[in-house]
Structure formats: C-alpha cells, structure tokens
Amino acid sequence: MNKPHHLIKLIRFALDALVIFLGYNITILVFYWLGASFSVLFYLVSCVIWYTMSIFSKLYIERRSNKFSEEIVFIIYHTILFSVSLSSVLFFLNLNHKFPSKFIIVYVFINAFLAIITKYAFRKKIHAALIKGNFYDNVLLIGSNAAAVNFVNTVQKYYYYGYKCLGYIEESAKLAPETHYFGNFDTLDNVLMSNNIDEVFIALSTNENERIQRCIDICDTNRVKVRILPDLTDYTSSSIYINNIGLLPVVNIGHLPLDRTENQLLKRAFDILFSTLFFLLIGVWIFPLIAIAIKLSSKGPVFFKQERWGHNNQMILCYKFRSMKKDSTDIDENGHYNQAFKEDPRITTIGRILRKTNMDELPQFWNVLLGNMSVVGPRPHPTPLNLASMQTVDNYMLRHLVKPGISGLAQVNGCRGETKTTEEMQRRINFDLYYIHRWTFWLDIQIIIQTVVNIFRGDQNAY
C-alpha cells in the first residue's frame, strides 16, 4: 500500500482527542469565575460519546476527494448528536448541576470550531503530500468505455483524489497513448502479481457479466480491492440509487426528492428563515453601503431587473444590484445574447467587485421571500440564453423542475460566468440535474457553506 490508511485514521482519532482536551480546557478558562476545574471523568465521557456518535454521523469516512464544505456539514451534524448525547448522559449521571447548560453550549461550540480547524489543516497536509507524489493508491483499470475515459481524465486532473492510474487492461489498446496498456484480459493475474496494485476499477458494459465476475474472482484471489465503474451516463437526468433484492444489486430510477411534500415544506421554511435572518443581520446595513457605492461609481438605478425562467418554465423578475453601465444591452448587433465576459467594458468598477464576490446577487433574497426562488437551486438563466440552450444542451429544460436558486451546485463547482461552448453549458446542466435528483437538506447547507467560502476566496470564473 502506498498510503498508510490505518495510520491516517489513527491520527484523525488522536487529533479529535486533542480537540476535546483543548476545548474542555478553554471552556474551563471561560467559566473560571464559576469555579470550573478539570474533571478526568467528564473528559473520558466526552471522548467516549464523541467516538460513539461518529459511528452514526460517519465523521471518519474518507472525504479527501470531496469539498471541505461537505466535511463541515458532517462536523455540524456530529456536533448536534454529540451535544444531545452528552447532555443526556450528564443528566443520568446526575452531573448536570456541575456542568450547566451554558457550559455545555460553549464547550460544544469550541469543540466544533477546533474540529473544523484541525481537520482542514490535516486535509491540507494530505493534499501537500499528494502533490509531492506520496500517499497515492496505484489503480488498474479494466475496460475502456466512456466511464473509463472519464475516470482517467478525472484522476489525472484532480490530484487530491489520491489515485494514480498505472494502466489498463482491454482486448486491444483503445485509450489515449499516455495511459499504459498492459494487455488483454488473460494478463490480469500476472499484472496483479507483478505490480503494486492497490485497487482495480472495472469499467465494462453490463452485458459482460461473466467477464466482470471472472475479473472479480482473480482480484479476490490476489487480495486486491475491486470497484465497479457503471456507465450510467444515459441516466444523468434520473435519480439513481442502488439497493439489494436478496443478493441481487438493483439500480433504481427514483422520484425527485423535492416532489415529496415534507421536503418542499422543509426547504420553504428554511428559505424564509434564512432570508429573514439575512435581511435583519446583514441586508439592513450592507444594502445601503452597496447602494451608495453604485451611485457614486456610475449613473443609473441601484437595482437591475431581468426576466428569467423559474419553476415549471414560469417567467420571473430576478433582482440584482446593477453592475453594468446605464443603458448597457445584453443583445449584440447580430441579435444574439451577449453574456458578460472577462474585461467586459459594460461592467463598472464597483460592478466588478460585486460580481467577483457574488454580492450583486444579494437582492435575490427578496425573490426568495416572494417564493419564486430558493436560497439554493439551479441558477436562473436569462430568457435569450434559455432559448439558445434548450435546443443544443441535453435535458436542459429539466433544470426547471425545481425553483431556481441564488447559488447552486454548479456555481460552487466553478461552472459560472460565460459559457463559450455547448460542452461548458452541458457540464453546468449536469451539476444542476445531479442536485435536483439527489437533493437533501444537508446538500443545501454544504452549498451555502461553499458559497460563503468562495466569496472570501474569490472565483476565477466570476466576472
């Protein structure tokens, strides 16, 4: 193994024990005036509950290849379970008088903050090691279909997945020359014995069941982990999940999560609460500041209204802070929609800042309160862009099955700004469809966290 998985997991466990220890001592300092002192029993109980709850929260599942915002969501979920369980245990042990609620609240918040900081730092250490060529898993690819090509391109482009594709096996050489060809399927046993292979990825069509099973048997004999890369690109527009009927795995094409009434109510309640809190805590002071900056930088109104398509293709008026010069047009001399582009002369000085930080979208929280937009969802496109894309992009109109959002999965994954090619728009739509068919409340929270991170970090595609 190139990557000491067990050592990494032990380090993560040890770091959390340190987090609990530091969090407890910091909380003691905060409540020193109450006569708080270190209790070994409380520390041990905290550690036991923390690690026990990780079984349910899946805190220690490897998420190196996912965005850190997803890990933050799991830390928050874990912290909720930890706080409820800790309070219950203290009550049953009759220790709640010694550790009052305010002590527990501060203790839990400090632990969550320290956990986020330490896990981010450790994540960066792992990524730095991967850049240097350490900790990689050597993988062998079997097959050469579309899923195989996508896999090779992905692991080569994104180093933090931690995979190094040593080559592939197929009846004949079909992939790009830079991907080493080991030979046909008869060579699999020799390849596994003569190379340090950590995992095998099988990318064969579903009608090759006998060959797939034979490959799995050979890998099992050589004690090599196997993964299947199913080619499900034809089902991008559907909600896919896998379960078992007896010993038979079944791929299910499901309904939309947001078709369920309880999910609609949850999402709408969150939209109202989040938007209200935004206006009360942030909008009340940041809107006047932005309005003054816009007025001082250029003539024209503060707000900009544009017709866009919403849920079920209904027309909505989307509100934004004006970021372009007065009387700028979005239709060029040939009658085509003129998207904003890098160094666009129509954009004002303050407009560049607003667009770079996504703050030009803030007035859309009013759209959320009106009910024609959501905090998270596919970004609404202007009508001309919809008309131009619906004929050239696969499943384009399916993005209107849910309310559009201020931010979306496509945007936090870099799919924003000008779409110069059909392929760029298709990638954006694929993210939108993934969100629609795999929506969860926690996915919304993850996207919101990543959006906030991008505001401070900046986005090279925002202009």
N, C-alpha and C positions, 0 to 999 in steps of 0.2 A: 504493500500500500504506500502510495506517495504522500498521503495525507493522514496524519495521526488523529483519526476521528475521535477515538476514545479520550485522548489527551485534551483535545479541544473541548470536548463536552465536560471533562473534569474541571478545566479552567473556568468554564462558564458557571459551573456549580460553585466553585470556590469564590469567584467574583461576587456572586449573589450573597454568599455567606458574609463576605466583607461588606457588601452594601447594607445588609441588615444590621451588622455590628456598628457601622458608621452612622446609619440612620437612627439607630437607637440612642447612641451617644450624643448626636446632635440634638435630638429631641429632649434628652435629659438636660442639656445646656439651656435649651429654650425654656424649660419648665423648672429650672434650678430653684426659682423662688418658691416652688411648691414643695421643695424638699425631695425632688425626684433623685433616685440613685440607681446604679446599675444592678439589675437582677439577672443572675445566670438562668433562673427558671424561665423568666419572660423571654430571654434571648433564645433559649433552646426551643420553647414553644413556638416562637415566631419562625425559626428555621424549619421546624417540622411542618408547620402549616404552609409555609411558603413552598416547600418542595412537594408537599402533598397536593396543593392546588395546581401546581404546574402540570400534573397528570391530566387535569380537566381543561386547563387553559392552553395546553400544548406549548408552553413557554419555551421549551428547549428543543423544539423541532428546528432543524436547519433551515434558515431563511436567508442565507447569504446571497442567493441569486435574486431575491425579491427586494423591492424598495424598502428602505428603513421605516417609512411611514406605516407599512403593514406590520412591522415588528412593534412599533409604538402602540398600535391598536391592540395587539395581543398583550402588551405590558399593561395597558389600561384595564383590559378585561381581567387579567390575572390579579391586578391590584384590587379590583372590586371584590373578586372571590376571596382574596386574602383578608381584606378588611372585615367582610361579613363573618368569615370563619373565625378570625382572631377575636372579634367581639363576642361571638357565641361561646368560644372556649373560655375566655376570661370570665364570662357570666357563670358558666357551670363550675369553674374552679373558685368562684367567689372572690375573684381578684379585680373585679370591675371598679371597686371603690379605690383601689390603689392606682389603677390606670384609667382615669376618667375619659369620657368621650373626646374631649378636646385634645387630650394627649394622644389618643389613638389616631385622630384625624390628622394631626401634624405629623405623627410618626409615619403614617401610610403615605402621605404626600411626599415626604422627604425620601422615603424608600423608592417610590415611583420615579422621582426625579433622578436619584442616583443610579437607579437601574437603567434608565434611558441613556444617561451619560456614559456609563461604563460599557453598556452593550454597543453603543455607537463607536466608542474608542476601540473596543475589541474587534468590531466589524472592520474598521479601517486598517487595523493591524493585519487581519487576514487578507484583505484586499491588497495591501502593500506586499505581502509575501507572495501572492498570486502574480503580481506584476513582475516580481523577480524570478518567477518560474518555479516557486515552491508550492507544495500542498496541492498540486494538481492530481486529479484522478485520470489515469490513462484509460481511454474507452475505445472499444472496437465497434464499428458499425456494420450491421448485416443488412444489405439491401441498398437500393438506390432510387427509391421513389421520391415523390415531392416532399414527404415528411423527412426523408434522409437529407435531401439537399438543404432544407430549411434548418435542420439540426446542425449540420456542418457550418453553415453561414452564421448561425446564432452563437455557437460556442467559440468560433474564431473572432467574432466581433466583440462579444461581451466576455472579457476575461474572468469577471467575478463569478461566473457560473462554476468555475473551478474544474472544467473538463478540457482534456487535450485529446483530440481525435487522432489516434495513431494511424488509422486507415480503415479500409472497409473490405468486405467480402461480397462478391456477386458473381454471377455466371460469367460476366465479362466486364471489362473496365468501362464504366459509364459516367462516373463523376468527374469533376474537374481534375486535371493532371496533378495539381498540388496536393490532392488527397491521395495518400498512398494506397495502391491496390494490392491486397495480399493474395488474391486468387479466388477460385471458386469455392463452393460450399464444402467440398471434400477436404479443404485445407484447415477448417475451423479448429479441429482438435490440435493440430500441430502449431497453429498460430497462438492458441491459448497457452500451450506448454512452453513455447519458445519466447514469449513476450510477457512483459509485466502488465497484464491487463487487469484493471480494477473492476470495470463494468462493461457489459455488452448491451448495445441498443439494437433491437431488431426492428427494421423498417421494411416489412414485407406486406404485400397485399393480403387481405383477409381470406382470399381463396387458396392461399398456400399454407393451410393449417398443418398439413403433415410435415412440411419443411420447417415451419416455425417450432413445432413440438420437438423435432429432431435437434434443432439448434439449442433449445432449452435443455434437453437431456444432456447434450455434450457440455454445456456450460455448468450444469449441476454437477456433473462428474468431475469437472475441474474446479469446482467450488468458486465459480465466478458469478457475481450478481448480474441478473438479467432484467432489462426493462423493455417494454414494447412501445414503439412509436406508431400509434394508429394514424392512418391518413384519413382524417375526418374533415378535410377542407371543404367538402361538399355540404357539410352540416354547420358551417360557420353561423348561419342565421338561425340556428336552433339551440335550445338549451339542452346540453348533453350531460348526463351523469351515469355512472356505472354502478350496478349492484349485482347481486348473485341470485339465481334461482337454483337452489341446491349447490352443485359445484360448477354450474354454468354461468360465466360472466355475461351480463346483459347490458348493452348500451341503450339507454333510454333517451328518447326525444321528448323533453318535458314542456310544460306550460311556462309562461312568463311568471316570474316571482311577483311582479307588480300587478298581475291580474287578480291576485288574492286581496280581498277587501281589507284584512287586518294589516297587510303590508302597505297598502295605499294610505290607510289611516295613520300608521306609524310614520311614514315618510312625510305626510302632510303636516302632522303635528310637529315633527322636528323642523320642517321648513318654517313654520310660523314662529316657533320658539327661537330658532337660530336667527331669523331675520329681525325679529323684535329686539333681541339682545344686541344685535349688530347696530341697529339704529340708536338704541339707548346708550350703548357704551362707546361706540366708535363713530357712527354716522353723524351724531349730534355735533361733533367738533371737527371731523375731517372733511365733511361736505363743504362747510363754509370756507375752509382753507383752500381746498381744491378749486372751488368756485372763484375765489379771489385770484388765484394763480392763473386760471384760464382767462379771466377778464383782463388781467394785466399783460398777458403774453400775446393776445390777439383779439380782434374784434369778432363779435358774434355771440350767440347764445351759449349758456353754460352746458346745457344738456342737448343731446342729439337723439332723435327718434328714428328708428328704421324698421320697416316692415320685414318680418321674418316668419318662418313657418314653425308652428308649435305642435302640440299633441294632436294626432289624427289629421295632420296637414292643415290645421286651422291657422289663419293669419293672426299674428300678434304684433303689437308695437313694442319693440325692445328698446329700453332706455340705456343710454351710456353718457359718460362725460365726453363732451366734444374734444377730440384730439386732432382734428384737421382744421385747416384754414376755412374761413367762412366761404360759402358757395362752392366748396370742392364737390366734384361729381364723381360717382363711382361707375360711370359708364364712359368708355373711351370713344374716340372718334369713329370707330367701326361698329359701335353699338354693343360691344362686349363688356361684361362685368370686369371692372378694374380693381382687383384686390390690392390691399396695401402691401407694399414690397419694401425691401431694405433701402434705406436712404430715400424714401418716398418724399418728394418735395411738398406734398399736400399736408404732411404731418407737422404740427407746430412743435416748438421747443419743449413746452410743458407736456404736449401730447406724447412725445417720445418717452418721457419719464412715466407717464400714466400707462402707456401701452406695455412698456418693459416690465412694470410691476403689477400689471393686471388691474390697476386701480381705476381704469376707465370703465370697468365692468360693474363697479360698486352700485350704481343706481339700479341695477337689475334686481337688487334685493326688494325693490318696490314691485317689480314683476312677480317675485316670489310671493309677496303678501297678497297680490291681486289673484294669485292662483294659476297664472298661465305659464309660470316657470318654476323650477325647483332649484334648491341650492346646488345639487349635483345631478348631472344628466348630460346627454349629448348636447354639445354647443349648438344653438340655433344658427342656421346659415341664412344669409340674405336671399331673397326670392330669386334674383338672377343666377346665383350660384347653385341653388337647388335645381332650377330648370336646366342648367348646363350639365349637372352631375347625374341627374336621375336616369339619363339615357346611356351613360358611359360607365357608371360605377355599379357593380353588382350589389343587390339588396339595399340600395341607397335609401329607398323610401321606408324601410323597416326601422330606421332610426327615429321615426316619428311615432312609434308605438307608445312612447312614454313622453312625459313633459321634458322639454329642453332644460339645461342647467346652466348656472353661472360658470361652473367648472365641471370637467368631466374626465373620464379615464384616458381619453385620447390626449387631452391637453397636458396632463401631468406626465405623460409618456413622450412628450416632445412633439406631438402632432398638432401644432398650432402655427399660426402665421400663414403665409402664402402657400397655396398648393399648386405647384407648377405643372405637375403631371397627374395623369389618371391613377398611377400607382400610389402616389402620395395620398390622394384622396381615398383610395381603396383601403390603405393602411389605417387611416383615421376612422373610416366606417367600420372596419373590423374591430377596432377597440370599442366603438360605440355599441356594436352588436354583442360583444363579449359582456359589456356592462349590463345591457338590457336583459340578457338571458341568464346572467349569474349574479343578479343584484342581491346584496344583503345590506342590512343597516351598517354593519361594520365596514363594508367596502366603501360606503359613503363617507364614514369617518376617516378612513385611510386616505381617500382622495382629498378631503378637506385639509388634512394634516400636510399632505404632499404639496397642495396648492400654496399653503402658508410658507412652507419651506422654499418653494420656487420664487415666491415674492421677494424673499431676502437674498436668495442665491442668484436670482436672475435666470432668464431663459434666452438662449441664443436665437431661438426662433420667434421671439416676441419683438415685433417692431411695427 
